[in-house]
Amino acid sequence: MEVWVENVEMLRPGVKDVLVLFLLAVCLPVTVLVVANFYTKGGVGHRIFMVIASVLLVTFVTLLLFMQRAHFGVVDGVLTIRSSFYEVNVPLSEVVGQTVVDLGQHPEMAPRFRTNGFSLPGYHSGWYVGSDKRRIFAAIAGRQVLSIRVKSGYDILVSVRNPERVTLLRTK
């Protein structure tokens, strides 16, 4: 039986993130192709240009759909977080602590180096290394995140609506 934590909605990428993705995945390559075609003797022709533009649009739509994949829940005592292409499952018994962090005020907590992830300005999904060399699973789509410390030696940074209302640890 699947039971999701009540009233926990993960934040999804905003309009700015989608615009940056469109500029990087479609506009920039098409501009390079048009300029290269202009300076190439004879050009590559309109059919090839249309095929390449179509492939770029399909890539953009695919990435956009995966960016919308965001789930946060608990099933049978296991915390599951899904973000774009990535997923992490942590038994609640492995959760050591949780805090709400504003990454604008505490940039030292933010992911620094991407080891296996997907990033745009303001959007991070996947595995990273922090400035303190600690592994981080990031599902970030905003400045305010829920930071979850795991016994295995890594942190989870996840953007959820109203992070202060999420309680994963039982108080005695």
N, C-alpha and C positions, 0 to 999 in steps of 0.2 A: 504494500500500500504506500502511495506516495503522498507525503505531507510536506508542503512548502511552508517556510516561516511566514507567518502572517504579516501583511502590510509592509513587505520589503520589496521595493521596486528598484532595480538597478537603473542607473542613468545611462542613456544611450547618447551617441555622438550628436552634437548640435549642427546647426546649419553651417557654421564656420568650418567644422571638420569635414563636412561633405563637400564644401566649396574647395578646400585645400586638396582633397582627394581628387576631385574633378580636374583641377588645374594640373596636378602632378601626373595623373593617370591618362588624361585625354588631351588637354590643351597643349601642354609642353611637348609631348611626342608628335602631335599633329603639326605644331609650329616647326619643329625640327625637320619633319618630313617635307613640308611645303618649301622651306628654305633650301633644303638639299635638292629637292626636285627642280627648283628654280635655277640653281647653279649647275645642275647636271646637264650635259649635252644630250638633248633628245628627251630627257625626263623619263619617269617610270610609267607614265600613263595613268589615266583616271581609274581604271579598274583596280589596279594594285593599291592605289591610294584609298579607294573605298573599302577594300578588304581590310587593310591595316586599320583604318578608322573604325570599322565595324568590330574588329577584334579588341581595340582599345575600349570601345563603349561596353562590350560584353565584360571585359575585365573590370571596368569601373562599376558596373551593376553588380557583379559577383562580389567584389570587395565591399560594396555598400550593404549588400544583404548580410554578409558575414559580420559586418560592424554592428548590425542590429541584433545579433545573437547575444543576448545577455540574460543570464538566469542566476539567481541566488536562492538556495533553499537547503532544507535539511530533510533527508529521507533515511529512516531507520538509524538515526544517530550519526549520520555522515553528512557533513557540510559539503555541498556541491556548488561550485562557482564556474559558470561557463561564460566565456568572453571571446567573440570572433572565432578564431580557429582553435582556441585553447580551452582546457578544462582542468580543474583541480578538485580532488576529492579528499577531504580530511575528516577522520573520525572526531567527533566533538571531544572525546577524551584526550586528543592531541592538542587541543586549543589551550594555550597557556594564558593569553590575555588579549584584550581588545581595547582600542582607544580610537577616538575621533581625532583626525589630524587635518589641519588646513595646510596643504602643501605650499601655499603662498607664504605662510609664516614660518614653515619648517621645511625649507628646500632640501635639507640634509636627509630627510626621510623619503624623498622622491627617487624614482628609478633613475640610474645614471647611464649604465651601459646595457644595451639590449643583447641578450645571449640567444634567445629564440622568441621573437615577438614581432608585433606589428605596431608601428607608431606613426602618428601624425601630431602636429602641434596641438597639445591639449588632450590627446587620446593615446592611451597606451594599453596594449593587450598582449599578455604572454609573460615570458620569463626574462628578468632583468637582474642586474647586480646594483646594489646601492652604494653610496659613497663610503659606507663602513664595511664593504666587501660582503655584505649579507645578501643571500639570494632573495628575490622578491617575485611573487606572482602578482602581476598587475592587471586590473580591470578598471582603468581610470578614464573617466569622461568628465571630470570636473576638478576643482581645487580641493574640495572637502571630501575626504575619504575615510572609510572605516579601515583601521589597521588591525590585522589579526595576527598575533604571534603564534607560531606552531612549534611544538617540542622538537620536531625534526630539524630545526635550525633555519627556517625561512619565515618570511613575513608574507602576508597577503594584503594588498592594498586594493580596495574595491569601492567604487562610487555607487552609493545607494541613496535613495531619497530618505531624508531624516535618519542619518546614521546613528544619532544618539538614542534612537528608540530600539535599535537592534541589540538583543541580549542573547549571546551564545553560551555564556558561562552561568552556571547556577550559583547563586549566593547562598551561603549556609547560615 
